[in-house]
Amino acid sequence: MKVRKLVISLLSLSALALAGCSQNSKANEKIVHLTEAQEISTLDSSTVEDTGSSAYIGHMQDPLYWEDENNNVTPALAKEMPEKSEDGLTYTIKMRDDAKWSNGDPITAHDFVYAVQRLANPETGASYAYLVENFENAEEVLKGDRPVEDLGVKALDDHTVEIKLSKPTPYMEHLLAFTNFSPLNKKFVEEKGDAYGSNSDNVLASGPFKVEDWDGTGLNWKLVKNPDYYNADKVKIDGADVQVIKEISTRVNLFENGEVDNTTLSGELVRQYKDNPNLKFKPKASISYIGVNHKNPLLANKDFRLALDYALDNKEYTDQILATGSTPISTFVPKGLVKNPETGEDFVDEANIEPKVDVKKAQELWEKAKAAVPQDSYQLRILSSDDEGSKRVGEYFQGQIEK
C-alpha cells in the first residue's frame, strides 16, 4: 500500500498554538490549556502502542535518555552517555543517584532492568516486545523458552546498568530513549497488577509531571508539576488542563475565544489560517498507511491490493484532503528522517520510488482479482479513529475505492 507522511493519526502537519501559557489568576499559576483529538488508551509504558498516550507517558516518565529537538540523544535518568565495549556488544550505563519516584522511592538500575524484562515477557503481551530482539538471549526469551532473567540486561549495582547484545546495534542509544524502555517501580507495578496504568491513581511519575484526574476512559485530565522530579526547577509551567475535542472546528472556535492554547488544523482551515501568525508548520518523521486484513479473501489477493495501490492518489489526498503540508511518499521511511552518510542525500530521494496512480491498471487488476475470488458482491469495512479529520479521510478512501 502507499505510504503517507502525516503527523497525528490522519490529521495534520500543522498546529495552531499560542506562545507561552495561560495564567490561573486565582493561584497565579502557569497553566496551559491543551486539546487532544483522542483519548489516552493507557499509561502503562510496557503496553502502550499509540503516539498520543505515549506522549503523556513521556510527560510523566523519564527514560534513561531523551532525544532533543535535533534527535540527538542526551542523558535523562542516566548521568552520562553509555560506555560501550570495542565490539559494540556491551553497554554500561551509570544512572543518577538523586532521582526518585513520586511516592518517594529511589529510582534505581533495578527499575530499568525490571521494565525491560517486563517488556520482553510474553505474558505481558507488549506489541513492542520485539524492540529487545538484539539483546542477548532475546529470541528464546521472547518465545517463552527462557526466563526473562536470562535477557541481556542486569543491574551491576543500584545505579549501574549493563546491557549485553547479540550483535552491534547502532541505534541502541535512541532505543533507550523510547517510551517503552522507561524504568518501572517493580513493587508498585506488581501491587497494582492488571490495574497498573489503567488510570492516574495506578501509576507513578518519574518525570516532570504527574497525570491526575484521568479515570481510564474520560475526555479530561490534568498534568501537575511533579515536585519530586530531579529537574523540577527547570520546568517552566505548573501544569496543563487537557480536554479531548474531536471536532477541529470546535477546537478552533475555543482557540479564537482564548479558552484553549492549541489546536491542530487540516483541510480548508489550513488555507483559512495560512497567514495567521500563530500558525506553525512542524514536520514530523512519521508515516501513515492503510493496513489490510489478510483474513479477508479479497484483501488476501495480491492483485486487489495492487489495484488499491494504483487507484489511490497520494498527491490528491495530501494536497486536497489533508492540506497540511504532508508529503506523498511510497516508502516506509519518511522523508527527512535519514540521509546517506556518504552522499548526504535523503534516503527517500535516493530510493526514487514515486507514488503512482493508474486507474486503468487498477481496473485491470480488479478484474483479475474478481476472477480469482468470485463472489456475488464485494464489501469492505474501513476502520479509523473517530475524530473529525480521520472520518473525512476514511470517507475519501471509501469514495476512491468505490470509484
N, C-alpha and C positions, 0 to 999 in steps of 0.2 A: 504493500500500500504506500501511497505518497506520504511524505513526512512534512509537517508544517511547524514552523518555528513560532511559538506563542509564549505568553508569559504565565498567566494563571489559568489553569484549566483550559478553556477555549475562549478566553476573554481578550486579553489586551497586552500590548507592549507599552502602554502609557498609564500614567497615574496623575490625577489632578490633586494637588496637595498644597496645603498652606505651609509656609515656613514657620518653624517654631511650634508652639503648642498653646492650648488654651489655659487660662488662669482660673482656678477654682477660687472665687472671691471669698467664699466662706472660710476656707482654711489656708488661703494663699498658697495653694499647691499648684504645681505644673502638671496638669493632666491633659493627655492627648485623647481626643475623641475619634476612634477609628471605626471604619466599616469594613466588613468582610462579605464575600459572596457566598461562602459556605461555612457550615458548622464545623467545629472541632470533632474529629471522629474518635480520637484517643489521645491521652497524654503519656502513653507507655512508649518510651523510646525504642524498645526492642521490637514492637509490632507495628509501629506507625508506618504508613505507606504513602499518605498524601502530603503534598507540599504545604498545604495550609496548616494542618495540625503540626507538622514538623517545625514550622516557623515558630509556633507558640511554645513548643518544647524547647526550641533554641533560645527563646526569651528566658526560660526558667532553668535550663540545664546548661552547664558548661562541659564541653568535651575537653580532651587533653589539649587540643589545638583549635584555633579559629582560622578561617580564611578571610583576609581583609578584602577591601573593595577591588583590589587588583588580583585577587585569587592567590595571593601569597600566604603561605601557612605561617602563623605566628603562635607562640605559646599562650595557652589559657590556663588550665589546671596543671599543665607541665611547666616547669621552671625555665626550660630551655629546649632547643631543638634536640631530637634524639641522637644518641651516639650509635653509629652504625658500624658493623664489622666490615672488614675488607671485602668479604664475599657477598655482602648485602643481605645476609640471611638472619642476622641478629640485630635487634633494635633494643637499646637500653634507654629508658626514659625516667628522668628524675621529676617527681611531682612536687608541687608546692606543699609546704607543711602548715600553711596558715588558712587553708580553705576548709569550710565546714558546711554541712547540710543545714537546712532551715530549721531542723529540730535540735541543732547544736552538736550533732555527731561530727567528728572529723572526717574529711574526705580522704580516702587512702587508696593505695595501689590495689588493695583487695577489692575495692568497689569497681575499679576498671576491669579487673580480671573477671569478676562475677558478671558484669554487663556483657562482656564478650562471650563468656561461656553460655549465658542465658540466650543470647542472640543465636548461637550455633546449635543450641539444644533442639533436637527435632520436636520435643514435646511443647516447645514454645510456639512453634508454627509460624515463625517470623519469615515474611516474604523476602527480607534482605539478608537472610542467613548466608546466602552464597557469597557475601562480601568477605567472609573469612576463609574463602577457598584456598588462599595461598599460605595460610597458617599451617604450621607443622601438624600433621595427623588430621587435617580438616576433613579430608574425603571420608575417612572412616567415622569421624565424629558426626558429620552431617547425615550419614546414613544410619546412625544409631549403632554402629558396630564397635565403637569405642566410647568410653565415658568422656564427658565434656572436660574432665580434669586433665585428659591427655592432650587437649588442644595446646598449641604452641604459645601459650601466654601464662605468665606466672608473676607473682609478687616476690621480689628478692628481699624486700623489707617493706615497712609500712608506706614508704614513699618512693619506691623504685620498681618500675615495671620492666619485665624482659619479654620480648616477643621473638619467637623463633618462626622463621618462614621456611617453606619447602622450596621456594625459588625466589629470586630477586623480584621485588615489586616496586617499580619506580614511583608509583602514585601512593605509596604507603602513608606518607605524611598527610596527604589530602584525605585519605580514607579515615585517618584518626580524627579528622575534623568533622566527619559525617555524624549526623544526629544519632544514628543507631549505635554508635560507639561511645555515647555519653555514659559515664560511670553511674552505677546504681547502688543504693544502700540495701544490701542483701537482707538484713534483718527486717527492714521496713517493707520491702517488696514481698518477702515470704509471709510476713504477718498479714498483709492485705490479700494475698492470694490472687484469685481471679478478679478481684475488685481493683487491683492496682491499675492506676491510670484511667479509671472509669469516671472519675470526677475530681474536682480540685481538692477535695479532702483526702484523696487517696494517692497523693504524690508529694514528693519532697523537692524543694528547689536547691540547686547548687549555683545558679546563675544570678543575673542582675534583678530578675523579677520573680514574684510568685503569682500563679494564676489563682484567682479567687472567684467565688460565686458562679462556677460552672458546674451544672448538675449532671453533665454527661450527654445531654441532648439539647440543652437550651440555646437560644439565639443571642444571649447576652453573657458577658463575663468581664472580669477586670484583671489588669496587670497591676500589681502593687510592688513598689520597690522593696527589694529584699535587703534588710539592714545587716544581715549576716554575710552578705557577699563580700569577698575579699577586696573587690574593686568598687565598692559601693560609693566611694567619694568621687568616682569618675562618671557615675550615672547622672545625667543632667536633667532627667524628668522624674516625677514622683510616681507616675503610673499612667495607665490608659483605661478608658472605658470603651469596650468593644461591643458592637452590635452587628448581627448578620442581617443584611438587607439585600435581597436577591434581585431587586429591580434597579437597574443602573439609573434610570430616570429619577427614582425616589432618592437615591444617594446624591445625585447631582443637585436636586432641589434642597436637600438638607445642607449640602455644602454651600450653596448660594446663600442660604439663610444663616450661615455661621454656626450651625448646630453640630456639624462634624468637620473633621480636619483632612479628610481624604476621600477620594472615590476613584475607581478605575473608569475608563471610558472605552467605548467601542462604537463602530459604525458611524452613523450620522453625527453623534455627539462629538466625536473627534474633530470632524470638519467644522462643527459649530464653535468649538472652543480652540481652534488651531492658533488663534492669535492671543489667547489668554495668557498672561504672564505666569500664571500658576501651573500651566500645563507642562509636564515633564515627560519626555520620552526616555525610557531606560531600557536598553537592550538586555535580554536575558538569554543565557546559554541553555535554552530549553526547547524541546520539540513536542509536537502533538501529532498523533497518528490514529488511524482507525484500527482497532483491534477486532479480529473476526473470530467467531466461534466455529471451530472446525468440526464440531459435532453436528452442525447443520450440513446436510449433504450438498446443498448448493454452494455454501461457503467453503466446503472442503474441496470443491472443484477448482483447480488452478486457473482454468480458462475464465471462470466467472470472476475470480479475484483480479485477474489481469484486466478483464473488462471494466471493473470498477476503477482500476488504476488509470486506464486510458480515458474513462468518462469524466472523472472529477477534475475540475480545473483549479489547480492550486493558486494560480495568479488571480483569477477572478475572486476566489474565496478570500485571499488575504487582502486584496485591494478594495473589493466592494462589500464584502460581508463583515470582515473584521475592521478594516480601515484603521489599523493601529500601527502601521509601520512594520508589521511582521513580514518575514521573508519566505517566499515559496521555495522549498528545497525538496530533494528526493533522497536524502541520506539520513542515517540515524545519528549523525554528528551535526549539531547546529553550526551554522556559520559564525565565525568569530570566536570559536572556542579553542581550536588547536591549529598551530602553524607548523609547517615543515621546518625543523630546526636548522636545516642546511640552506634552504632557499628563502625562508620567511614567508612562503606562500600559504594562504589559508588552505586547510585540508579539503574543505568542500570545493573550493575553486580548483584545486589540484585534481580532485576526483572527477570533476567536469561531468557530473550526472545531472542533467537539466530536467525539470518537470516537463512532462509531455502530455498533450491532450490530442486524442484522435478518436472522434466519435464513431467514424466508420469502422475503425479497427475494433473499438469496443463492441459495436453491434455484431461484427463477425464472430468475435469471441463469445458473445452472449448466445448466438445461435448454436455454437459448438457445445456450450455448457448445457443448454436445454436438451440437446440430443443425448448428452451423457447422463443427465439427471432428469428424465422425463417425469413431469407432473402435470396435473390438470391446471394448477395455478401455483404461483410462487409468492411467498410472503416473507419479508424480513422485518425484524424489530430492531430499532436503533435505541440504545441506552445512552443517556447523557446526564450531566448534572442538571439540577432544576432551577438554576439561576437564569436570568433573562438572556444573557449572552449565549449560554450553552444551548438554550432552547432554540434560539434563532439559527445557530449553527446546525443543529440537528434537522431543523426544517429545511435548510438549504440543501444538506446532503440528501435528505429524503426526496426533494424535488429533482435533484440532479440524477439520482439513481433511477427514479421512475421514468424520467425523460429519456 
